[in-house]
Amino acid sequence: MIKVGEYKVAEPDDIETPAMLVFTDQLDHNIRTVGELAGGSEHLFVHVKTHKSIDVTRKQLASGVAGFKCATLKELEMTLDAGAQEAILSYPLVQKSKVQRFAELAQREAIVSAIASAPAHVQVLGDVAQERQQTLRVMIDLNVGMFRTGVPLDGAIDLYRQVAQHPHLSPGGLHLYDGHDNLSEPQARQAAAARHIRDIQRLKAALEGEGLAVPWVGGGGSFSSLYYARTEGMYGSPGTCVYWDAGYGSKMAELPFKWAALVLTQVIDRYPEHQTLTTDLGTKAISDDGPLATRAKLLQNPKAELTRQNEEHGVFSWSGPQPEVGAYLLAVPWHVCPTTIRYPGAHVIDGCGQVADYYLHSARDRA
């Protein structure tokens, strides 16, 4: 039995390490809590890139979320298979073959939207829609300072008109992602979101003033989505908070989410004279985002830091008495989303520490 605070794993010998574990009590807590903080789950379009699991998607549906955001076509397919009534592919499509596959998914009995932030996106969406004699719903993606994707605010009206004027495209609304505003101080975080909310409200009013429908407005990420969700007429799109991780936990410590997805690792060697031990927590086992020392937080020793990481090995500094070779440790990823993609699925651990299920990462394949 492993027991560290509220985390228990009754039979770690039965789980081949390294392995991703999802703890049901913490997961259910996070799904319930994000809905409460949003003023109701119906104000949320949750992002599935964190968990990539049809089982978790169904849990979120049962909580009453309005819809889902997806980064890949496989994620979009998964949400529709789970029974979603509305979903957004929040990644611009350029390749014609991808648009054709999107168009096939858009024929499901659900409201499915693409995003566009450049005339080329509108062109390829429109060409495929015309070839198929199908109407595709398209949102305009806004650049509010991140400069990754998105059209500047002063170019958004013209691009929205292009969508509205196309005989086979339907304007779906306005989408933004403000991931650059990863501010730790809550008041600064709220102020940044408020600026974007005012901008998007003005843009929506201008579009509606031209007689253009704007049926959906919102976005944001784990830092800002709750501000959008609590704004009348908008939706928020949190992602990471479903599992939470050490990175977001360190920057938004005031939020009451719990780590729901951990990695079970094992000590495979140790060097007490050097105050280090080696685990099987290599780059194949946990995300290598961020500085080396912060990539994993060990529950049994939060002061331990990664000092070297190879494909199959993770070496930690560990002063004082060390666990024996063969001991099991629980690691919190710094960034859980790209940790999920490393595993075909996650062992589901109930409140007694027993393996209760196995959640396949249904959308793991990016094809």
Protein Blocks (a to p, Z undefined) as FASTA:
>chain_A
ZZehjbccfblmlpccddddddfklmmmmmmmmmmmnopaklpccdfklnopaklmmmmm
mnopabdcdfbfklmmmmmmnopabdcdfbdcfblklmmmmmmmmmpccddddddfbfkl
mmmmmmmmmmnopacdddddddehlomgccdfklmmmmmmmmmmpmkbccebjcdddfkl
mcfblklmmmmmmmmmmmmmmmmmmmmmnopacfbgceddfklmmmmmmpghiacddfkl
mnopfklmmmmmmbccdcfbdcddddfbdcfknopacdfbdfkloccehjfklmpccfkl
mmbccfbdcfkbccdddehjdddehiacddddfblmlmmmmpgbdcdddfkopafbdcdd
fklpmZZ
